[in-house]
Amino acid sequence: MSNILFQDYAGGIHSATFYLGAEKVELREDNIPSIGGSNEYNVRLNSEDIDGTIVRIGGRDNNVTFTLNSIDVYMTAKDDYYVEQLSTMSRTAQNAGEENPLFPWSWDIRFTRYDLATKTGVLDIGKFCSS
């Protein structure tokens, strides 16, 4: 992570720039007090929009203090993924010749088991060892 660079000047755009790893990620919301307003932006990675994403940032700005309450990233997969038991979403996408669909790529979803009696699946979410 780099230093956080913040711009805040009268009549200008309030913005902060920081890096997650080596790539530039842009999460943008122009109307912070209004969650889910008419301005919805995609996540941008290295100046390229990531399709199927929506960013919503919640907070308050009274022109003296800016308070950040939440950063939500909504993602919709381009396709349906059928993950085999004990496999992960990223491995399934990779086997299909696609990139990992899970932003910011530092986590994964693993299908652990399925209970036939209750018709319930168990998913683990996190960062898993490669073994």
N, C-alpha and C positions, 0 to 999 in steps of 0.2 A: 504494500500500500504506500502511496506517495503522500506528500503534504496535501492538505485540502486547500485549494485556491478558491476564494469566495469573492464574488463581485456583488456589490450592493451600492448603487448610486441612484440619486433622485431621477425618476423617469426612465430608468434603465431596467434591464432584465436582472432579476436576482438569480444567480447561479453559483453552483459549487462544482469544482472539477477534482476528481480523485481517480485512482486506478486500482482495479482488483487484479493482481497479477501483472502481466506485461501488456494486457490489452486495455484499450480505452473503452469504457462502458458508459453510455449516456442514458440516464433515467430522467425524463423531463415531464414537468407538470406546470402549466402556465397560470393556473388559478388555484393556488394551494388551499385557501379556506373552503373551496367548493369541491368536495370529494366526488369524483365521477362526473365532473362537468362535461361540457361539450367538447373540450379539447382533450382527446385521448391520443397518446403517443406510443409508438413502439419502443422497445428497448433498441438502442443503437450500439453496435459493436464495431469499433474501428470505422466509424462513419457509415455503417451499413445497417439499415433497418432489419430487425429480426421479425419475420412474418409470424403471426399467431400470438404476439405478445401485446399486452396493454399495461402501461405503468400508471399507477395512481399513488400520489404522495399526499399525505394528510398533515396538516399543521395549522399554525396561526401566524399572521403577520400584522402587527399593529403599527408598522413603520418605525418602530423603535427596537423591538425584539422579535426575532423570528424563532418560532418553536416548531420543531419537526416531531410529529407524533408517530407516523407510520410511512413505510415504503412498501407498497404491494405490487407484485409483478404477477399478472395473470397470463397463463400460457395455454394455448390450444394446439394439440398435435395436428400435423397435416394429414396423418393417416392413423388408422387403428393399429395398435401394436399388440401382438399376442406373445406374451412373455412366458416361457416355459418355467416349470417349477425349478427353483434354485438358480435361476438365471436372473439377469438384471436388464433394466430398460436400455441402458447404454450398450450392452453386449448385443441385445436384440436389434437395435438400430444399426450397429456396426455390421452385423451379419447381413443386414438388408442393404448394405452399401451406403448408409446414411450417417450423418453426424449425430452426436448425442443431443437429443432434444431438450435436455434438462439444464436450463440456465441457472446458475453460472458455471455449470460443468464441474463443480467441486463436490457434488452429491449424486446419489443414484437411488433407484427404487429396485428392490429385490423381491421377487415372488417366493416366499418361504414355504408355504404349504396351503393345502385346501382341505377343508373338513367336509366330507360328503354328507354327513348327518345333518349339519346345520347349514350346508351350502354357503360356507363362509371362507373367504380367502384371507391369508395373513400376508401383509406386505411389510418389509423393513425399509425404512427410509434413512439414508445417511451416507457416509463414506466407508466403503468396504475395502478390505485387503484384497489384493489380486489373486491370492492363493485359493 
